[in-house]
Amino acid sequence: MAATAKADTAAYLEPTWFKNAPALPAAKSISGENANSERQIANPALDPTEIDRTVKLYIGGKQARPDSGYSMEVRGRNREILGEVPLGNRKDIRNAVEAARKASGWAKTTAHNRAQILFYMAENLSQRRDEVAHRLSHAVGEAQASAEVNSGIERIFSYAAWADKFDGAVHNPPFRNIAIAMNEPIGTVGIICPQEVPLLGFLSLVLPVVAVGNTVIAVPSETYPLVTGDLYQLFDTSDLPGGVVNIVTGYSSQLLKVLAEHDDVDAIWCFADEASAFAAKSFSTGNLKQVFTNEGRAIDWFDVKQGEGRWFLHHATQVKNIWVPYGE
Amino acid sequence: MSVEDSRRYRTGDHATDAPSEGLFQDSDSPLAMLCGRPLLSNKGIPLNREWINQVRVNTSAVERRAQTHVVRRMVKKDWQAAWLLRAITCMDLTTLSGDDTDERVRRLCAKAIQPIQQDLVNRLGIAELKIRVAAVCVYHRFVETARTALQGSTIPVAAVSTGFPAGLSPLSERIAEIRRSVEDGAQEIDVVITRAHVFGGRWQELYDEISAFKQASGRAHMKVILGTGDLLTLRNVARASFVAMMAGADFIKTSTGKEPTNATLPVGFVMARAIREYAQETGMAVGFKAAGGIRTAKQSLEWLSLMKEELALSWMKAELFRLGASGLLGDIERQLEHHVTGRYSADYRHPIA
């Protein structure tokens, strides 16, 4: 009895296969010859991209399940199912706005620090260039996917550079006085991202807003909202403080209404069709938030002249004028 | 809003009546009902060591209960608004900071008299309910200020005494502190227990201390702060609750708001069960006050529903239930505005409390 118990314990501690496992060859210097020449690596014919991965909402630097408990299908170019994303509703927007408001310390960090974080983000995306492009290609085709990732990296780099260079001005009024015009962040900005360019569109709108110190509640492209998964992994690994960028997937028309009506959202950017632009304007009259839309017109996000630069930075900031009188 | 609407938001009889004398009566009329049994206000009983010794708490069961409590569906729509209004009437609007000033206390008192901004009151149609907070809670130094500011409103002033928040000054000084606050016009006194008595199991000392506080408080309402964040185990919380009730506490209160962990739901469950057991055994009702870390409207609803489930409707009114809070009112106002307009509100749209 005692013997069996002992044997059982031994088997429990040490599985049989382990007992029969062959001994490792004595350690060799790696520099001498190819150390891996004899090792057999198990290689099941498995495409790692085929394993399901559940994308979640990104709120306050954490991956969050939706309040509704529902999800929506994401389909590829050939109508095949690529995966599912959470169906966000007004409560998720409420939570995201709360998280964004709490992260307002981002505005007080130095522009230099924000630039560093953005540079790091671009570096991290460039490291994962291929896999992000591969996943994106299911939705937009290989050519556009790799173009989006490449332009996306460049866009992050350029806003990283802009972060500490989008200065204000010193004006010279016609009396003994100077006026310092300071560019300051608006606060919390709700962004409805363009449908047709899921990754580059997101980066082109969110990055200028974040670079100057705002916090963001973004609704990604309805075409390929799965991009959220890649984006939050990017933010998580790049030292971006939680709550600076929040992502809520779902039907953008519904989420737009909640965002535009929310009194704690200071500005709304809506880059979709004309009806959405109209909706953004009419719903946001409650607290007269600043509205920036494409008026339903197409923007070529791959074109540097159209898709990046001062136009966006201006809309992401408000100007504070400080009058400084001088005399004897 | 119509008359029916305002009837729907009716939050408690005392909200319409003049609460002053009716709130804390010393008469023999019942203070509360529990399972159809009328309960009197607490007069205290001799220390019962056997009872204290047999107290047990199943921590994991309490934690599980607390976990499921928060994930269940809360009251919604009109009912939610009504519960939030009720939460306001149970609120001890508090300021207990080192940088308190007379001006801040006056501002707080103004807010206590009109806790909801007028346009919201009008749109909710609740003007006739005359919603007010339950009390204003300040340091002794500001009792006089608060009393003057609250004149004509019948809102009582509560003072924290007995070397708050540590409660470690000499007993004679602590008792003198209570007397001074009562003389200045504080109608409610929040006292702190010596936590070391609980750790050492010195129940007699604890009982004597609280009895002395009770005597010094006289007609003023005494709330006993257990400092649950310091007490380490739920069993300690339960035992301290019983000793406080036996010594004549009118309320038992979770924490000072200065401990590392404040009012948590598990602690609330344990204290509520203790109150229930005490009521069943002695026929006397003791109130409950949750304090510290209660900042959101959702939390206030959780505490109210805890009271409703563990005790009875009597414990959903200011006579037997209080929420000690400083930042809570702003969030409740936000939620009420959302209820009225359907749009989420920003906290800077509401006057600071």
Chai-1 contact restraints between the chains, C-beta under 6 A:
chainA,res_idxA,chainB,res_idxB,connection_type,confidence,min_distance_angstrom,max_distance_angstrom,comment,restraint_id
A,R94,B,Y344,contact,1.0,0.0,6.0,A-B,restraint_1
A,E261,B,R343,contact,1.0,0.0,6.0,A-B,restraint_2
A,H262,B,Y344,contact,1.0,0.0,6.0,A-B,restraint_3
A,D263,B,S345,contact,1.0,0.0,6.0,A-B,restraint_4
A,D263,B,A346,contact,1.0,0.0,6.0,A-B,restraint_5
A,D264,B,A346,contact,1.0,0.0,6.0,A-B,restraint_6
A,G286,B,R343,contact,1.0,0.0,6.0,A-B,restraint_7
